[in-house]
Amino acid sequence: MFFISGLLLVSCENDSTANLSKVTYYPNVTLNGDRTIILGQGDPYTELGAKSTAGSSTLPVTTTGTVDVSKIGVYKINYESFNSDGFSASKTRAVIVMSKSPSTINLAGTFVRNGSNVNVVTQLSDRKYMCSNAGGLAGPYSPDDNRVSLVFYNLDDKKIYAPFQENTSPTGISAETSVGTIVSVNKFTWTLFASAVYGTSLRTFTRQ
């Protein structure tokens, strides 16, 4: 009986050794500077980079993407890092190159989607706006609804873009848009990238 117990004890020790857990520290990427950078066309762009850590270790960061400050548009710079176990983390910076000329249109006002879903646009500065319902969500609205409020930019009176923003709704949705189109002072379109609540259909807003 003692011998059998001894065998069982040895077996348990071997199993325990074979199943020792390994602690993995996942990479954590932090941007140097802001997640969104606004430039006037022709202004210089300085790459600020990013840093990454895993536990107490510093990890290398791979940067991809370029910015052409001579051309109006939205440029994405991606920063990615891997730990020793192959797990990755990444973050993206948006660089918005806008016209330096004063805008000839004002998008402030009340717009609707599907004839009745209200989206109120407020001008914050010449080419910067805030909208109250970027997805054109239908009412009635509750205090904990999924309406997304976004800051967006009029790049050149032809294109608009809302960069990635966190906690844009009472329910905490993070969102951004595609580079949308200003059809006229009374109409614009974009695609909203948010939660599954919205999908990725093109959204058209017409001045009320």
MORAMO-V758927 format. One record per residue. N is the residue number from 0. PHI is phi as a letter, one per 40 degrees, with the letter a starting at -180 (* if undefined). PSI is psi in radians with two decimals (none if undefined). OMEGA is omega in whole degrees, -180 to 180 (none if undefined). Layout:
n=N phi=PHI psi=PSI omega=OMEGA
n=N phi=PHI psi=PSI omega=OMEGA
This chain:
n=0 phi=* psi=-0.74 omega=180
n=1 phi=c psi=-0.69 omega=-179
n=2 phi=c psi=-0.73 omega=178
n=3 phi=c psi=-0.75 omega=178
n=4 phi=c psi=-0.69 omega=179
n=5 phi=c psi=-0.70 omega=178
n=6 phi=c psi=-0.73 omega=179
n=7 phi=c psi=-0.67 omega=-179
n=8 phi=c psi=-0.77 omega=179
n=9 phi=c psi=-0.74 omega=-180
n=10 phi=c psi=-0.74 omega=180
n=11 phi=c psi=-0.69 omega=-180
n=12 phi=c psi=-0.72 omega=-180
n=13 phi=c psi=-0.74 omega=179
n=14 phi=c psi=-0.71 omega=-179
n=15 phi=c psi=-0.72 omega=180
n=16 phi=c psi=-0.68 omega=-178
n=17 phi=c psi=-0.46 omega=-175
n=18 phi=b psi=0.41 omega=177
n=19 phi=d psi=2.36 omega=-179
n=20 phi=c psi=2.53 omega=175
n=21 phi=b psi=2.27 omega=-180
n=22 phi=c psi=2.20 omega=178
n=23 phi=b psi=2.21 omega=175
n=24 phi=b psi=2.04 omega=-177
n=25 phi=c psi=2.59 omega=-180
n=26 phi=c psi=2.56 omega=178
n=27 phi=b psi=1.94 omega=-177
n=28 phi=c psi=2.29 omega=178
n=29 phi=b psi=2.22 omega=179
n=30 phi=c psi=2.47 omega=168
n=31 phi=c psi=2.06 omega=-177
n=32 phi=g psi=-2.97 omega=-173
n=33 phi=c psi=2.71 omega=177
n=34 phi=c psi=-0.47 omega=177
n=35 phi=b psi=2.26 omega=178
n=36 phi=b psi=2.26 omega=180
n=37 phi=b psi=2.21 omega=178
n=38 phi=b psi=2.57 omega=168
n=39 phi=c psi=2.61 omega=-180
n=40 phi=d psi=2.20 omega=-180
n=41 phi=g psi=-0.22 omega=177
n=42 phi=c psi=2.58 omega=-180
n=43 phi=c psi=2.57 omega=175
n=44 phi=b psi=2.23 omega=177
n=45 phi=b psi=2.12 omega=180
n=46 phi=c psi=2.08 omega=-177
n=47 phi=c psi=-0.35 omega=177
n=48 phi=g psi=-2.94 omega=-179
n=49 phi=a psi=2.90 omega=176
n=50 phi=b psi=2.76 omega=-179
n=51 phi=a psi=2.44 omega=177
n=52 phi=b psi=2.72 omega=172
n=53 phi=b psi=1.84 omega=-171
n=54 phi=g psi=-2.18 omega=179
n=55 phi=c psi=0.06 omega=-177
n=56 phi=c psi=2.50 omega=173
n=57 phi=c psi=2.31 omega=-176
n=58 phi=b psi=2.64 omega=174
n=59 phi=c psi=2.63 omega=180
n=60 phi=b psi=2.28 omega=176
n=61 phi=c psi=2.21 omega=-179
n=62 phi=b psi=2.25 omega=178
n=63 phi=b psi=2.63 omega=-180
n=64 phi=h psi=2.67 omega=-180
n=65 phi=b psi=2.82 omega=178
n=66 phi=b psi=2.23 omega=175
n=67 phi=b psi=1.69 omega=-174
n=68 phi=c psi=-0.15 omega=178
n=69 phi=c psi=-0.26 omega=-176
n=70 phi=b psi=2.25 omega=177
n=71 phi=c psi=2.35 omega=180
n=72 phi=i psi=-3.04 omega=178
n=73 phi=b psi=2.20 omega=-178
n=74 phi=b psi=2.34 omega=-179
n=75 phi=b psi=2.23 omega=175
n=76 phi=b psi=2.15 omega=-177
n=77 phi=b psi=2.42 omega=-180
n=78 phi=b psi=2.12 omega=-176
n=79 phi=b psi=2.53 omega=-179
n=80 phi=a psi=2.58 omega=179
n=81 phi=b psi=2.51 omega=172
n=82 phi=c psi=-3.12 omega=-175
n=83 phi=c psi=-0.31 omega=179
n=84 phi=c psi=0.04 omega=177
n=85 phi=g psi=0.03 omega=177
n=86 phi=c psi=2.46 omega=-175
n=87 phi=b psi=2.82 omega=172
n=88 phi=a psi=2.63 omega=-180
n=89 phi=a psi=2.77 omega=172
n=90 phi=a psi=2.75 omega=-177
n=91 phi=b psi=2.41 omega=174
n=92 phi=b psi=2.41 omega=175
n=93 phi=b psi=2.22 omega=175
n=94 phi=b psi=2.01 omega=-177
n=95 phi=b psi=2.04 omega=177
n=96 phi=b psi=2.04 omega=-174
n=97 phi=b psi=2.82 omega=175
n=98 phi=c psi=2.50 omega=175
n=99 phi=c psi=-0.19 omega=-179
n=100 phi=c psi=2.53 omega=176
n=101 phi=d psi=2.46 omega=180
n=102 phi=c psi=2.50 omega=178
n=103 phi=c psi=0.00 omega=179
n=104 phi=b psi=2.74 omega=177
n=105 phi=b psi=2.01 omega=-177
n=106 phi=c psi=0.07 omega=179
n=107 phi=c psi=2.49 omega=178
n=108 phi=i psi=-2.98 omega=-179
n=109 phi=b psi=2.14 omega=178
n=110 phi=b psi=2.74 omega=178
n=111 phi=b psi=2.64 omega=173
n=112 phi=b psi=2.44 omega=-178
n=113 phi=f psi=0.54 omega=173
n=114 phi=g psi=-0.31 omega=-175
n=115 phi=a psi=-0.21 omega=-177
n=116 phi=c psi=1.86 omega=-167
n=117 phi=c psi=2.40 omega=175
n=118 phi=b psi=1.87 omega=-177
n=119 phi=c psi=2.18 omega=-179
n=120 phi=b psi=2.23 omega=-180
n=121 phi=b psi=2.30 omega=179
n=122 phi=c psi=2.24 omega=179
n=123 phi=c psi=-0.57 omega=174
n=124 phi=a psi=-3.02 omega=-172
n=125 phi=d psi=-0.86 omega=-177
n=126 phi=b psi=0.28 omega=-178
n=127 phi=b psi=2.33 omega=-175
n=128 phi=b psi=2.87 omega=170
n=129 phi=b psi=2.36 omega=176
n=130 phi=b psi=2.62 omega=-172
n=131 phi=c psi=-0.27 omega=-174
n=132 phi=a psi=1.24 omega=-171
n=133 phi=c psi=-0.39 omega=179
n=134 phi=c psi=-0.06 omega=-178
n=135 phi=g psi=0.73 omega=-178
n=136 phi=c psi=2.42 omega=-179
n=137 phi=c psi=2.52 omega=175
n=138 phi=c psi=-3.09 omega=1
n=139 phi=c psi=2.71 omega=-174
n=140 phi=b psi=2.56 omega=178
n=141 phi=b psi=2.90 omega=-180
n=142 phi=c psi=-0.38 omega=-178
n=143 phi=b psi=0.63 omega=-178
n=144 phi=c psi=3.12 omega=-176
n=145 phi=b psi=0.34 omega=177
n=146 phi=c psi=2.28 omega=-178
n=147 phi=b psi=2.17 omega=174
n=148 phi=b psi=2.23 omega=-176
n=149 phi=b psi=2.54 omega=166
n=150 phi=c psi=2.32 omega=177
n=151 phi=b psi=2.90 omega=-174
n=152 phi=b psi=2.43 omega=171
n=153 phi=c psi=1.85 omega=-172
n=154 phi=c psi=-0.76 omega=-173
n=155 phi=a psi=0.45 omega=-176
n=156 phi=g psi=0.14 omega=176
n=157 phi=b psi=-0.61 omega=-175
n=158 phi=b psi=2.53 omega=175
n=159 phi=b psi=2.75 omega=-178
n=160 phi=a psi=2.36 omega=173
n=161 phi=b psi=1.97 omega=-179
n=162 phi=c psi=2.93 omega=-179
n=163 phi=d psi=2.28 omega=178
n=164 phi=b psi=2.49 omega=-179
n=165 phi=c psi=2.71 omega=176
n=166 phi=f psi=0.94 omega=-177
n=167 phi=c psi=-0.08 omega=180
n=168 phi=b psi=2.88 omega=176
n=169 phi=d psi=-0.42 omega=180
n=170 phi=c psi=0.05 omega=173
n=171 phi=g psi=0.40 omega=-179
n=172 phi=c psi=2.37 omega=170
n=173 phi=c psi=2.50 omega=-173
n=174 phi=a psi=2.81 omega=167
n=175 phi=a psi=3.02 omega=178
n=176 phi=b psi=2.95 omega=166
n=177 phi=c psi=3.03 omega=168
n=178 phi=c psi=1.90 omega=-175
n=179 phi=c psi=-3.12 omega=-176
n=180 phi=b psi=2.27 omega=170
n=181 phi=c psi=1.80 omega=-179
n=182 phi=c psi=-0.74 omega=176
n=183 phi=a psi=3.13 omega=177
n=184 phi=c psi=-0.29 omega=-177
n=185 phi=b psi=0.10 omega=-176
n=186 phi=a psi=2.36 omega=173
n=187 phi=a psi=2.77 omega=-179
n=188 phi=b psi=2.63 omega=171
n=189 phi=a psi=2.95 omega=172
n=190 phi=b psi=2.32 omega=180
n=191 phi=c psi=2.20 omega=175
n=192 phi=b psi=1.83 omega=-177
n=193 phi=a psi=-2.41 omega=180
n=194 phi=c psi=3.13 omega=179
n=195 phi=c psi=-0.17 omega=177
n=196 phi=d psi=-0.55 omega=-170
n=197 phi=b psi=-0.58 omega=-173
n=198 phi=g psi=-2.89 omega=-174
n=199 phi=b psi=0.51 omega=179
n=200 phi=c psi=2.70 omega=176
n=201 phi=c psi=2.33 omega=-178
n=202 phi=b psi=2.23 omega=-178
n=203 phi=b psi=2.28 omega=180
n=204 phi=b psi=2.28 omega=-178
n=205 phi=b psi=2.40 omega=-179
n=206 phi=c psi=2.37 omega=-178
n=207 phi=c psi=none omega=none
